[in-house]
């Protein structure tokens, strides 16, 4: 395995998603956690799925920008929306699925689709989840 470039470190304390806290070792992220109302919790704070979605959206957007720059394609107006959904498993557990919605403007649809596929091949979150959870990609060009 290659040398490590960076290691992000976070610690969960308290009751985890049920009213705990998550904090990074550098203190830049320090948040309360709560079970969403949709899952019978109180809501009012973030949850691990939102954090996962935010991380993946940011990472994928960076990969998209990098791929576009390498191909000398301008994508000044872009956004990546990631949905992380939870579903029950037959064994009584919970699993995840993801939908990545990429919004671009000023490109032909085929070019946009190609950039999104290349970003999906580059993004560490996409690589970590590939083959582990269902992932749907869609690209909208305005």
N, CA, C and O atoms as a GROMACS GRO file, in nm:
protein
  568
    1UNK      N    1   0.084  -0.118   0.000
    1UNK     CA    2   0.000   0.000   0.000
    1UNK      C    3   0.089   0.125   0.000
    1UNK      O    4   0.197   0.125   0.059
    2UNK      N    5   0.043   0.229  -0.065
    2UNK     CA    6   0.120   0.352  -0.076
    2UNK      C    7   0.128   0.424   0.058
    2UNK      O    8   0.053   0.396   0.151
    3UNK      N    9   0.221   0.518   0.065
    3UNK     CA   10   0.234   0.599   0.186
    3UNK      C   11   0.109   0.682   0.208
    3UNK      O   12   0.046   0.727   0.112
    4UNK      N   13   0.072   0.702   0.332
    4UNK     CA   14  -0.044   0.781   0.368
    4UNK      C   15  -0.016   0.928   0.340
    4UNK      O   16   0.089   0.980   0.376
    5UNK      N   17  -0.111   0.995   0.276
    5UNK     CA   18  -0.100   1.138   0.245
    5UNK      C   19  -0.153   1.221   0.361
    5UNK      O   20  -0.094   1.324   0.396
    6UNK      N   21  -0.263   1.178   0.418
    6UNK     CA   22  -0.330   1.252   0.526
    6UNK      C   23  -0.422   1.157   0.600
    6UNK      O   24  -0.477   1.065   0.541
    7UNK      N   25  -0.437   1.179   0.729
    7UNK     CA   26  -0.532   1.102   0.809
    7UNK      C   27  -0.622   1.199   0.884
    7UNK      O   28  -0.576   1.278   0.965
    8UNK      N   29  -0.752   1.192   0.855
    8UNK     CA   30  -0.850   1.270   0.929
    8UNK      C   31  -0.888   1.191   1.053
    8UNK      O   32  -0.910   1.070   1.046
    9UNK      N   33  -0.896   1.260   1.166
    9UNK     CA   34  -0.926   1.192   1.291
    9UNK      C   35  -1.044   1.260   1.359
    9UNK      O   36  -1.044   1.382   1.378
   10UNK      N   37  -1.144   1.181   1.395
   10UNK     CA   38  -1.259   1.232   1.468
   10UNK      C   39  -1.296   1.132   1.577
   10UNK      O   40  -1.274   1.012   1.564
   11UNK      N   41  -1.352   1.184   1.685
   11UNK     CA   42  -1.393   1.102   1.798
   11UNK      C   43  -1.539   1.128   1.829
   11UNK      O   44  -1.584   1.243   1.832
   12UNK      N   45  -1.613   1.022   1.851
   12UNK     CA   46  -1.752   1.031   1.895
   12UNK      C   47  -1.758   0.999   2.043
   12UNK      O   48  -1.699   0.901   2.089
   13UNK      N   49  -1.830   1.082   2.118
   13UNK     CA   50  -1.846   1.058   2.262
   13UNK      C   51  -1.994   1.065   2.299
   13UNK      O   52  -2.079   1.094   2.215
   14UNK      N   53  -2.022   1.038   2.423
   14UNK     CA   54  -2.160   1.042   2.469
   14UNK      C   55  -2.237   0.924   2.416
   14UNK      O   56  -2.190   0.810   2.422
   15UNK      N   57  -2.356   0.949   2.363
   15UNK     CA   58  -2.441   0.842   2.313
   15UNK      C   59  -2.438   0.829   2.162
   15UNK      O   60  -2.537   0.790   2.101
   16UNK      N   61  -2.324   0.862   2.099
   16UNK     CA   62  -2.313   0.850   1.955
   16UNK      C   63  -2.417   0.933   1.884
   16UNK      O   64  -2.434   1.051   1.915
   17UNK      N   65  -2.489   0.873   1.789
   17UNK     CA   66  -2.589   0.946   1.712
   17UNK      C   67  -2.708   0.988   1.797
   17UNK      O   68  -2.787   1.074   1.756
   18UNK      N   69  -2.723   0.931   1.913
   18UNK     CA   70  -2.840   0.958   1.998
   18UNK      C   71  -2.808   1.062   2.105
   18UNK      O   72  -2.829   1.038   2.224
   19UNK      N   73  -2.757   1.177   2.063
   19UNK     CA   74  -2.730   1.284   2.157
   19UNK      C   75  -2.585   1.298   2.198
   19UNK      O   76  -2.555   1.365   2.297
   20UNK      N   77  -2.496   1.238   2.124
   20UNK     CA   78  -2.354   1.249   2.154
   20UNK      C   79  -2.291   1.368   2.084
   20UNK      O   80  -2.360   1.459   2.038
   21UNK      N   81  -2.160   1.366   2.075
   21UNK     CA   82  -2.083   1.470   2.007
   21UNK      C   83  -1.982   1.402   1.915
   21UNK      O   84  -1.940   1.289   1.938
   22UNK      N   85  -1.945   1.474   1.811
   22UNK     CA   86  -1.836   1.432   1.724
   22UNK      C   87  -1.740   1.551   1.715
   22UNK      O   88  -1.782   1.665   1.695
   23UNK      N   89  -1.611   1.521   1.730
   23UNK     CA   90  -1.512   1.628   1.731
   23UNK      C   91  -1.386   1.579   1.660
   23UNK      O   92  -1.342   1.466   1.682
   24UNK      N   93  -1.331   1.664   1.576
   24UNK     CA   94  -1.203   1.630   1.513
   24UNK      C   95  -1.090   1.662   1.609
   24UNK      O   96  -1.104   1.743   1.700
   25UNK      N   97  -0.977   1.595   1.587
   25UNK     CA   98  -0.862   1.612   1.677
   25UNK      C   99  -0.809   1.756   1.678
   25UNK      O  100  -0.746   1.797   1.776
   26UNK      N  101  -0.832   1.831   1.571
   26UNK     CA  102  -0.785   1.970   1.568
   26UNK      C  103  -0.890   2.068   1.619
   26UNK      O  104  -0.863   2.188   1.628
   27UNK      N  105  -1.009   2.018   1.653
   27UNK     CA  106  -1.114   2.102   1.708
   27UNK      C  107  -1.190   2.185   1.606
   27UNK      O  108  -1.280   2.261   1.644
   28UNK      N  109  -1.157   2.174   1.479
   28UNK     CA  110  -1.225   2.254   1.377
   28UNK      C  111  -1.369   2.210   1.356
   28UNK      O  112  -1.454   2.290   1.315
   29UNK      N  113  -1.397   2.084   1.383
   29UNK     CA  114  -1.534   2.034   1.378
   29UNK      C  115  -1.567   1.983   1.518
   29UNK      O  116  -1.499   1.896   1.571
   30UNK      N  117  -1.673   2.038   1.576
   30UNK     CA  118  -1.716   1.997   1.709
   30UNK      C  119  -1.867   2.014   1.712
   30UNK      O  120  -1.917   2.125   1.731
   31UNK      N  121  -1.940   1.904   1.692
   31UNK     CA  122  -2.084   1.913   1.672
   31UNK      C  123  -2.161   1.816   1.760
   31UNK      O  124  -2.112   1.711   1.800
   32UNK      N  125  -2.284   1.855   1.788
   32UNK     CA  126  -2.377   1.768   1.856
   32UNK      C  127  -2.442   1.677   1.752
   32UNK      O  128  -2.457   1.715   1.636
   33UNK      N  129  -2.479   1.558   1.794
   33UNK     CA  130  -2.546   1.461   1.708
   33UNK      C  131  -2.684   1.430   1.764
   33UNK      O  132  -2.706   1.434   1.885
   34UNK      N  133  -2.776   1.400   1.675
   34UNK     CA  134  -2.911   1.360   1.717
   34UNK      C  135  -2.971   1.267   1.612
   34UNK      O  136  -2.939   1.276   1.494
   35UNK      N  137  -3.056   1.181   1.657
   35UNK     CA  138  -3.130   1.096   1.565
   35UNK      C  139  -3.234   1.184   1.495
   35UNK      O  140  -3.305   1.260   1.561
   36UNK      N  141  -3.244   1.174   1.361
   36UNK     CA  142  -3.342   1.257   1.289
   36UNK      C  143  -3.485   1.224   1.330
   36UNK      O  144  -3.516   1.112   1.371
   37UNK      N  145  -3.572   1.323   1.319
   37UNK     CA  146  -3.713   1.302   1.350
   37UNK      C  147  -3.772   1.188   1.268
   37UNK      O  148  -3.857   1.113   1.316
   38UNK      N  149  -3.725   1.175   1.141
   38UNK     CA  150  -3.776   1.070   1.053
   38UNK      C  151  -3.746   0.930   1.106
   38UNK      O  152  -3.810   0.833   1.066
   39UNK      N  153  -3.650   0.920   1.197
   39UNK     CA  154  -3.614   0.791   1.256
   39UNK      C  155  -3.662   0.781   1.400
   39UNK      O  156  -3.620   0.692   1.474
   40UNK      N  157  -3.752   0.872   1.440
   40UNK     CA  158  -3.807   0.867   1.574
   40UNK      C  159  -3.730   0.944   1.679
   40UNK      O  160  -3.761   0.937   1.798
   41UNK      N  161  -3.628   1.018   1.636
   41UNK     CA  162  -3.548   1.096   1.730
   41UNK      C  163  -3.597   1.239   1.742
   41UNK      O  164  -3.698   1.277   1.682
   42UNK      N  165  -3.526   1.317   1.820
   42UNK     CA  166  -3.566   1.455   1.842
   42UNK      C  167  -3.527   1.551   1.730
   42UNK      O  168  -3.583   1.660   1.719
   43UNK      N  169  -3.431   1.510   1.644
   43UNK     CA  170  -3.380   1.602   1.544
   43UNK      C  171  -3.306   1.716   1.612
   43UNK      O  172  -3.265   1.704   1.727
   44UNK      N  173  -3.289   1.826   1.540
   44UNK     CA  174  -3.227   1.943   1.599
   44UNK      C  175  -3.075   1.945   1.598
   44UNK      O  176  -3.015   2.042   1.643
   45UNK      N  177  -3.012   1.841   1.549
   45UNK     CA  178  -2.867   1.836   1.536
   45UNK      C  179  -2.836   1.748   1.415
   45UNK      O  180  -2.924   1.680   1.362
   46UNK      N  181  -2.711   1.749   1.374
   46UNK     CA  182  -2.674   1.671   1.256
   46UNK      C  183  -2.665   1.522   1.291
   46UNK      O  184  -2.680   1.483   1.407
   47UNK      N  185  -2.642   1.442   1.189
   47UNK     CA  186  -2.630   1.297   1.209
   47UNK      C  187  -2.520   1.243   1.118
   47UNK      O  188  -2.477   1.313   1.026
   48UNK      N  189  -2.475   1.121   1.141
   48UNK     CA  190  -2.365   1.066   1.062
   48UNK      C  191  -2.391   1.064   0.912
   48UNK      O  192  -2.298   1.081   0.832
   49UNK      N  193  -2.516   1.042   0.872
   49UNK     CA  194  -2.546   1.035   0.728
   49UNK      C  195  -2.528   1.172   0.662
   49UNK      O  196  -2.480   1.181   0.550
   50UNK      N  197  -2.567   1.278   0.733
   50UNK     CA  198  -2.545   1.413   0.680
   50UNK      C  199  -2.396   1.443   0.670
   50UNK      O  200  -2.351   1.505   0.573
   51UNK      N  201  -2.320   1.401   0.768
   51UNK     CA  202  -2.175   1.423   0.765
   51UNK      C  203  -2.112   1.346   0.649
   51UNK      O  204  -2.024   1.398   0.580
   52UNK      N  205  -2.156   1.223   0.630
   52UNK     CA  206  -2.107   1.142   0.519
   52UNK      C  207  -2.141   1.208   0.386
   52UNK      O  208  -2.057   1.216   0.296
   53UNK      N  209  -2.265   1.256   0.373
   53UNK     CA  210  -2.309   1.323   0.250
   53UNK      C  211  -2.227   1.448   0.225
   53UNK      O  212  -2.186   1.473   0.112
   54UNK      N  213  -2.202   1.528   0.328
   54UNK     CA  214  -2.125   1.651   0.313
   54UNK      C  215  -1.981   1.620   0.271
   54UNK      O  216  -1.925   1.687   0.184
   55UNK      N  217  -1.922   1.520   0.334
   55UNK     CA  218  -1.785   1.482   0.298
   55UNK      C  219  -1.775   1.432   0.156
   55UNK      O  220  -1.684   1.471   0.082
   56UNK      N  221  -1.868   1.345   0.116
   56UNK     CA  222  -1.865   1.289  -0.019
   56UNK      C  223  -1.892   1.399  -0.122
   56UNK      O  224  -1.826   1.403  -0.225
   57UNK      N  225  -1.989   1.487  -0.096
   57UNK     CA  226  -2.019   1.594  -0.190
   57UNK      C  227  -1.898   1.684  -0.212
   57UNK      O  228  -1.866   1.719  -0.325
   58UNK      N  229  -1.831   1.719  -0.104
   58UNK     CA  230  -1.713   1.806  -0.114
   58UNK      C  231  -1.598   1.736  -0.186
   58UNK      O  232  -1.532   1.795  -0.272
   59UNK      N  233  -1.575   1.610  -0.152
   59UNK     CA  234  -1.468   1.533  -0.213
   59UNK      C  235  -1.495   1.512  -0.362
   59UNK      O  236  -1.406   1.530  -0.445
   60UNK      N  237  -1.618   1.474  -0.396
   60UNK     CA  238  -1.655   1.450  -0.535
   60UNK      C  239  -1.644   1.579  -0.615
   60UNK      O  240  -1.597   1.578  -0.729
   61UNK      N  241  -1.687   1.691  -0.556
   61UNK     CA  242  -1.679   1.820  -0.627
   61UNK      C  243  -1.534   1.855  -0.656
   61UNK      O  244  -1.502   1.904  -0.764
   62UNK      N  245  -1.445   1.830  -0.560
   62UNK     CA  246  -1.302   1.854  -0.582
   62UNK      C  247  -1.248   1.764  -0.693
   62UNK      O  248  -1.170   1.810  -0.777
   63UNK      N  249  -1.288   1.638  -0.694
   63UNK     CA  250  -1.244   1.546  -0.801
   63UNK      C  251  -1.296   1.593  -0.936
   63UNK      O  252  -1.224   1.588  -1.036
   64UNK      N  253  -1.420   1.639  -0.940
   64UNK     CA  254  -1.479   1.690  -1.063
   64UNK      C  255  -1.400   1.809  -1.116
   64UNK      O  256  -1.370   1.817  -1.235
   65UNK      N  257  -1.366   1.902  -1.026
   65UNK     CA  258  -1.287   2.020  -1.066
   65UNK      C  259  -1.148   1.979  -1.115
   65UNK      O  260  -1.098   2.035  -1.212
   66UNK      N  261  -1.087   1.882  -1.049
   66UNK     CA  262  -0.954   1.836  -1.088
   66UNK      C  263  -0.957   1.770  -1.226
   66UNK      O  264  -0.869   1.794  -1.309
   67UNK      N  265  -1.057   1.685  -1.250
   67UNK     CA  266  -1.071   1.619  -1.379
   67UNK      C  267  -1.093   1.723  -1.490
   67UNK      O  268  -1.033   1.716  -1.597
   68UNK      N  269  -1.180   1.819  -1.463
   68UNK     CA  270  -1.209   1.923  -1.562
   68UNK      C  271  -1.085   2.006  -1.592
   68UNK      O  272  -1.058   2.037  -1.708
   69UNK      N  273  -1.009   2.041  -1.489
   69UNK     CA  274  -0.886   2.119  -1.511
   69UNK      C  275  -0.786   2.040  -1.594
   69UNK      O  276  -0.721   2.095  -1.683
   70UNK      N  277  -0.773   1.911  -1.564
   70UNK     CA  278  -0.680   1.826  -1.639
   70UNK      C  279  -0.719   1.818  -1.786
   70UNK      O  280  -0.634   1.810  -1.875
   71UNK      N  281  -0.851   1.819  -1.811
   71UNK     CA  282  -0.901   1.812  -1.949
   71UNK      C  283  -0.922   1.950  -2.011
   71UNK      O  284  -0.972   1.963  -2.123
   72UNK      N  285  -0.881   2.053  -1.936
   72UNK     CA  286  -0.894   2.192  -1.983
   72UNK      C  287  -1.039   2.227  -2.019
   72UNK      O  288  -1.066   2.289  -2.122
   73UNK      N  289  -1.130   2.185  -1.932
   73UNK     CA  290  -1.272   2.212  -1.948
   73UNK      C  291  -1.317   2.303  -1.833
   73UNK      O  292  -1.298   2.269  -1.716
   74UNK      N  293  -1.376   2.417  -1.866
   74UNK     CA  294  -1.420   2.511  -1.764
   74UNK      C  295  -1.555   2.469  -1.708
   74UNK      O  296  -1.652   2.453  -1.782
   75UNK      N  297  -1.560   2.450  -1.576
   75UNK     CA  298  -1.688   2.421  -1.509
   75UNK      C  299  -1.704   2.517  -1.390
   75UNK      O  300  -1.715   2.475  -1.275
   76UNK      N  301  -1.707   2.644  -1.421
   76UNK     CA  302  -1.715   2.746  -1.317
   76UNK      C  303  -1.844   2.737  -1.237
   76UNK      O  304  -1.843   2.764  -1.117
   77UNK      N  305  -1.953   2.699  -1.300
   77UNK     CA  306  -2.082   2.692  -1.232
   77UNK      C  307  -2.119   2.545  -1.214
   77UNK      O  308  -2.165   2.479  -1.308
   78UNK      N  309  -2.098   2.493  -1.092
   78UNK     CA  310  -2.123   2.352  -1.067
   78UNK      C  311  -2.164   2.329  -0.923
   78UNK      O  312  -2.135   2.410  -0.835
   79UNK      N  313  -2.231   2.219  -0.900
   79UNK     CA  314  -2.269   2.177  -0.764
   79UNK      C  315  -2.281   2.026  -0.762
   79UNK      O  316  -2.312   1.962  -0.862
   80UNK      N  317  -2.255   1.970  -0.645
   80UNK     CA  318  -2.272   1.826  -0.624
   80UNK      C  319  -2.360   1.808  -0.501
   80UNK      O  320  -2.327   1.856  -0.392
   81UNK      N  321  -2.471   1.739  -0.519
   81UNK     CA  322  -2.564   1.709  -0.410
   81UNK      C  323  -2.557   1.559  -0.386
   81UNK      O  324  -2.578   1.480  -0.479
   82UNK      N  325  -2.529   1.519  -0.263
   82UNK     CA  326  -2.521   1.377  -0.230
   82UNK      C  327  -2.631   1.344  -0.130
   82UNK      O  328  -2.649   1.412  -0.029
   83UNK      N  329  -2.704   1.238  -0.160
   83UNK     CA  330  -2.807   1.186  -0.069
   83UNK      C  331  -2.758   1.051  -0.017
   83UNK      O  332  -2.724   0.962  -0.094
   84UNK      N  333  -2.756   1.038   0.114
   84UNK     CA  334  -2.724   0.911   0.177
   84UNK      C  335  -2.852   0.859   0.241
   84UNK      O  336  -2.906   0.921   0.333
   85UNK      N  337  -2.900   0.747   0.193
   85UNK     CA  338  -3.026   0.689   0.243
   85UNK      C  339  -2.996   0.566   0.326
   85UNK      O  340  -2.898   0.495   0.302
   86UNK      N  341  -3.080   0.542   0.424
   86UNK     CA  342  -3.069   0.424   0.510
   86UNK      C  343  -3.186   0.331   0.482
   86UNK      O  344  -3.301   0.375   0.474
   87UNK      N  345  -3.156   0.202   0.469
   87UNK     CA  346  -3.259   0.102   0.448
   87UNK      C  347  -3.236  -0.015   0.543
   87UNK      O  348  -3.122  -0.048   0.574
   88UNK      N  349  -3.345  -0.077   0.590
   88UNK     CA  350  -3.328  -0.196   0.675
   88UNK      C  351  -3.280  -0.315   0.592
   88UNK      O  352  -3.311  -0.326   0.473
   89UNK      N  353  -3.204  -0.401   0.655
   89UNK     CA  354  -3.159  -0.525   0.590
   89UNK      C  355  -3.247  -0.639   0.636
   89UNK      O  356  -3.310  -0.629   0.742
   90UNK      N  357  -3.253  -0.749   0.560
   90UNK     CA  358  -3.334  -0.864   0.602
   90UNK      C  359  -3.290  -0.922   0.737
   90UNK      O  360  -3.371  -0.981   0.808
   91UNK      N  361  -3.163  -0.905   0.771
   91UNK     CA  362  -3.111  -0.960   0.897
   91UNK      C  363  -3.139  -0.869   1.016
   91UNK      O  364  -3.098  -0.900   1.128
   92UNK      N  365  -3.208  -0.757   0.994
   92UNK     CA  366  -3.241  -0.667   1.104
   92UNK      C  367  -3.145  -0.552   1.123
   92UNK      O  368  -3.161  -0.473   1.217
   93UNK      N  369  -3.047  -0.539   1.037
   93UNK     CA  370  -2.954  -0.426   1.044
   93UNK      C  371  -2.999  -0.312   0.955
   93UNK      O  372  -3.114  -0.308   0.911
   94UNK      N  373  -2.909  -0.221   0.930
   94UNK     CA  374  -2.936  -0.107   0.841
   94UNK      C  375  -2.821  -0.096   0.744
   94UNK      O  376  -2.705  -0.116   0.781
   95UNK      N  377  -2.853  -0.065   0.621
   95UNK     CA  378  -2.752  -0.044   0.519
   95UNK      C  379  -2.771   0.094   0.458
   95UNK      O  380  -2.871   0.161   0.484
   96UNK      N  381  -2.677   0.135   0.376
   96UNK     CA  382  -2.681   0.266   0.312
   96UNK      C  383  -2.688   0.252   0.161
   96UNK      O  384  -2.649   0.149   0.105
   97UNK      N  385  -2.738   0.355   0.098
   97UNK     CA  386  -2.726   0.372  -0.047
   97UNK      C  387  -2.699   0.519  -0.071
   97UNK      O  388  -2.722   0.603   0.016
   98UNK      N  389  -2.652   0.550  -0.190
   98UNK     CA  390  -2.616   0.689  -0.221
   98UNK      C  391  -2.666   0.728  -0.358
   98UNK      O  392  -2.673   0.647  -0.450
   99UNK      N  393  -2.702   0.855  -0.370
   99UNK     CA  394  -2.734   0.915  -0.499
   99UNK      C  395  -2.652   1.043  -0.509
   99UNK      O  396  -2.658   1.129  -0.421
  100UNK      N  397  -2.576   1.055  -0.617
  100UNK     CA  398  -2.495   1.173  -0.642
  100UNK      C  399  -2.555   1.248  -0.760
  100UNK      O  400  -2.563   1.196  -0.871
  101UNK      N  401  -2.597   1.369  -0.734
  101UNK     CA  402  -2.657   1.454  -0.836
  101UNK      C  403  -2.559   1.566  -0.868
  101UNK      O  404  -2.527   1.648  -0.782
  102UNK      N  405  -2.510   1.568  -0.990
  102UNK     CA  406  -2.412   1.668  -1.032
  102UNK      C  407  -2.481   1.767  -1.124
  102UNK      O  408  -2.547   1.729  -1.221
  103UNK      N  409  -2.465   1.895  -1.093
  103UNK     CA  410  -2.526   2.002  -1.170
  103UNK      C  411  -2.415   2.085  -1.234
  103UNK      O  412  -2.329   2.139  -1.165
  104UNK      N  413  -2.420   2.094  -1.367
  104UNK     CA  414  -2.320   2.169  -1.443
  104UNK      C  415  -2.391   2.262  -1.541
  104UNK      O  416  -2.508   2.240  -1.576
  105UNK      N  417  -2.321   2.364  -1.585
  105UNK     CA  418  -2.380   2.449  -1.688
  105UNK      C  419  -2.276   2.477  -1.796
  105UNK      O  420  -2.155   2.472  -1.772
  106UNK      N  421  -2.327   2.508  -1.915
  106UNK     CA  422  -2.240   2.546  -2.025
  106UNK      C  423  -2.165   2.433  -2.092
  106UNK      O  424  -2.069   2.459  -2.165
  107UNK      N  425  -2.206   2.309  -2.071
  107UNK     CA  426  -2.139   2.195  -2.133
  107UNK      C  427  -2.240   2.112  -2.210
  107UNK      O  428  -2.359   2.115  -2.183
  108UNK      N  429  -2.190   2.037  -2.306
  108UNK     CA  430  -2.272   1.937  -2.372
  108UNK      C  431  -2.294   1.823  -2.273
  108UNK      O  432  -2.207   1.794  -2.191
  109UNK      N  433  -2.410   1.757  -2.281
  109UNK     CA  434  -2.442   1.650  -2.188
  109UNK      C  435  -2.339   1.538  -2.191
  109UNK      O  436  -2.302   1.485  -2.086
  110UNK      N  437  -2.291   1.502  -2.309
  110UNK     CA  438  -2.194   1.392  -2.318
  110UNK      C  439  -2.062   1.429  -2.250
  110UNK      O  440  -2.000   1.344  -2.186
  111UNK      N  441  -2.020   1.554  -2.263
  111UNK     CA  442  -1.897   1.600  -2.196
  111UNK      C  443  -1.918   1.599  -2.045
  111UNK      O  444  -1.832   1.553  -1.970
  112UNK      N  445  -2.032   1.648  -1.999
  112UNK     CA  446  -2.063   1.650  -1.856
  112UNK      C  447  -2.066   1.509  -1.800
  112UNK      O  448  -2.009   1.484  -1.693
  113UNK      N  449  -2.130   1.417  -1.870
  113UNK     CA  450  -2.137   1.278  -1.824
  113UNK      C  451  -1.999   1.216  -1.813
  113UNK      O  452  -1.970   1.143  -1.718
  114UNK      N  453  -1.914   1.246  -1.909
  114UNK     CA  454  -1.777   1.192  -1.909
  114UNK      C  455  -1.698   1.248  -1.791
  114UNK      O  456  -1.623   1.174  -1.727
  115UNK      N  457  -1.712   1.376  -1.762
  115UNK     CA  458  -1.643   1.436  -1.647
  115UNK      C  459  -1.690   1.373  -1.516
  115UNK      O  460  -1.609   1.346  -1.428
  116UNK      N  461  -1.819   1.350  -1.504
  116UNK     CA  462  -1.874   1.290  -1.382
  116UNK      C  463  -1.822   1.147  -1.364
  116UNK      O  464  -1.786   1.108  -1.254
  117UNK      N  465  -1.819   1.070  -1.471
  117UNK     CA  466  -1.766   0.933  -1.462
  117UNK      C  467  -1.618   0.935  -1.422
  117UNK      O  468  -1.575   0.853  -1.341
  118UNK      N  469  -1.541   1.027  -1.479
  118UNK     CA  470  -1.399   1.037  -1.445
  118UNK      C  471  -1.381   1.080  -1.299
  118UNK      O  472  -1.292   1.030  -1.230
  119UNK      N  473  -1.465   1.171  -1.252
  119UNK     CA  474  -1.459   1.214  -1.112
  119UNK      C  475  -1.494   1.098  -1.020
  119UNK      O  476  -1.434   1.082  -0.914
  120UNK      N  477  -1.592   1.018  -1.059
  120UNK     CA  478  -1.633   0.901  -0.980
  120UNK      C  479  -1.518   0.800  -0.970
  120UNK      O  480  -1.504   0.732  -0.869
  121UNK      N  481  -1.437   0.790  -1.075
  121UNK     CA  482  -1.322   0.700  -1.074
  121UNK      C  483  -1.209   0.755  -0.986
  121UNK      O  484  -1.128   0.678  -0.935
  122UNK      N  485  -1.204   0.888  -0.968
  122UNK     CA  486  -1.097   0.952  -0.893
  122UNK      C  487  -1.130   0.972  -0.745
  122UNK      O  488  -1.041   0.960  -0.660
  123UNK      N  489  -1.253   1.001  -0.713
  123UNK     CA  490  -1.294   1.042  -0.578
  123UNK      C  491  -1.269   0.931  -0.475
  123UNK      O  492  -1.315   0.818  -0.493
  124UNK      N  493  -1.198   0.961  -0.366
  124UNK     CA  494  -1.173   0.860  -0.262
  124UNK      C  495  -1.300   0.804  -0.199
  124UNK      O  496  -1.305   0.685  -0.166
  125UNK      N  497  -1.403   0.885  -0.182
  125UNK     CA  498  -1.529   0.834  -0.125
  125UNK      C  499  -1.592   0.735  -0.223
  125UNK      O  500  -1.641   0.629  -0.183
  126UNK      N  501  -1.592   0.769  -0.351
  126UNK     CA  502  -1.648   0.678  -0.451
  126UNK      C  503  -1.570   0.548  -0.454
  126UNK      O  504  -1.629   0.440  -0.463
  127UNK      N  505  -1.437   0.558  -0.445
  127UNK     CA  506  -1.354   0.438  -0.447
  127UNK      C  507  -1.376   0.353  -0.321
  127UNK      O  508  -1.375   0.230  -0.328
  128UNK      N  509  -1.396   0.418  -0.208
  128UNK     CA  510  -1.417   0.344  -0.082
  128UNK      C  511  -1.551   0.271  -0.079
  128UNK      O  512  -1.562   0.165  -0.017
  129UNK      N  513  -1.651   0.326  -0.145
  129UNK     CA  514  -1.785   0.266  -0.141
  129UNK      C  515  -1.815   0.176  -0.260
  129UNK      O  516  -1.912   0.100  -0.257
  130UNK      N  517  -1.734   0.184  -0.364
  130UNK     CA  518  -1.759   0.108  -0.486
  130UNK      C  519  -1.772  -0.041  -0.456
  130UNK      O  520  -1.683  -0.102  -0.398
  131UNK      N  521  -1.885  -0.098  -0.496
  131UNK     CA  522  -1.910  -0.240  -0.474
  131UNK      C  523  -1.964  -0.271  -0.335
  131UNK      O  524  -2.001  -0.386  -0.308
  132UNK      N  525  -1.970  -0.172  -0.248
  132UNK     CA  526  -2.018  -0.193  -0.111
  132UNK      C  527  -2.160  -0.146  -0.089
  132UNK      O  528  -2.235  -0.206  -0.012
  133UNK      N  529  -2.198  -0.038  -0.155
  133UNK     CA  530  -2.334   0.014  -0.144
  133UNK      C  531  -2.383   0.055  -0.283
  133UNK      O  532  -2.301   0.087  -0.369
  134UNK      N  533  -2.512   0.053  -0.306
  134UNK     CA  534  -2.564   0.101  -0.433
  134UNK      C  535  -2.541   0.252  -0.446
  134UNK      O  536  -2.567   0.328  -0.354
  135UNK      N  537  -2.492   0.292  -0.563
  135UNK     CA  538  -2.466   0.434  -0.591
  135UNK      C  539  -2.527   0.468  -0.726
  135UNK      O  540  -2.505   0.398  -0.825
  136UNK      N  541  -2.605   0.574  -0.728
  136UNK     CA  542  -2.665   0.624  -0.852
  136UNK      C  543  -2.602   0.760  -0.882
  136UNK      O  544  -2.596   0.847  -0.795
  137UNK      N  545  -2.556   0.777  -1.005
  137UNK     CA  546  -2.501   0.905  -1.052
  137UNK      C  547  -2.595   0.964  -1.154
  137UNK      O  548  -2.641   0.894  -1.243
  138UNK      N  549  -2.623   1.093  -1.142
  138UNK     CA  550  -2.694   1.160  -1.250
  138UNK      C  551  -2.636   1.300  -1.269
  138UNK      O  552  -2.593   1.364  -1.174
  139UNK      N  553  -2.638   1.343  -1.392
  139UNK     CA  554  -2.579   1.471  -1.429
  139UNK      C  555  -2.684   1.555  -1.500
  139UNK      O  556  -2.747   1.512  -1.596
  140UNK      N  557  -2.701   1.678  -1.449
  140UNK     CA  558  -2.793   1.772  -1.510
  140UNK      C  559  -2.713   1.889  -1.566
  140UNK      O  560  -2.630   1.948  -1.497
  141UNK      N  561  -2.739   1.922  -1.692
  141UNK     CA  562  -2.672   2.034  -1.756
  141UNK      C  563  -2.776   2.143  -1.782
  141UNK      O  564  -2.880   2.119  -1.844
  142UNK      N  565  -2.745   2.262  -1.731
  142UNK     CA  566  -2.837   2.375  -1.751
  142UNK      C  567  -2.793   2.459  -1.870
  142UNK      O  568  -2.858   2.559  -1.902
   0.00000   0.00000   0.00000
